[in-house]
Amino acid sequence: MEPYAVIQTGSKQYQVRSGDVIDVELLGEVASDKEVIFQDVLFVFDGTKASLGSPTIANAQVKAEYLSHVKGEKVVAYKYKKRKNYHRKHGHRQKYLRVKIREILI
């Protein structure tokens, strides 16, 4: 089996393999040629052996390459009160960072 890891970033958990492209919540400013390192590795399976952290695995890292900034789908919140001529429409698009997983280090 191909090695994979479970990482945590932005209060969300992702199962990743080498070569995967994922969208994570914005991590602040990242230069276009930067490498992104995820330190919060919760679980690693290397093909033969599984390692489970409590809560994270010490010295484990997942290295990724920055690809681009993207926006998620628009979410519309609408408030309405009948017979009062009151309605409010508010939209939001979450900003994400698209990264490509390079390697999983234990």
C-alpha positions, 0 to 999 in steps of 0.5 A: 500500500502507498504511504499516507498521513493524517494532518491537522491544519486550520481545525480540520483534518486531511488524509494526504498521500504524496502527490495529492493536491489539497485546499487548506484554509489560508495560513497567512502570507506565503511566498510563491516559491515557498515550501509549506511544512505541516507539523501537526501529523496525527497518523502515519502509515508507511506501507507496513507500519502504522504510527498513531500520535497522542495527539501528534507524532513527534518529529513527523512532518509533511512537506508541501509545495505552494501552488496558488491562492483560491476562493471557495464557493459563495455562501449566501446568508439571508435574513428575512422578517415577514410583514416588516419590510426587513431583509438582509443578504450577505455573501462570503467566499472563504480563501484557501491555499492550494498545496501539493504534498511532496513528502511525508517524513517520520 
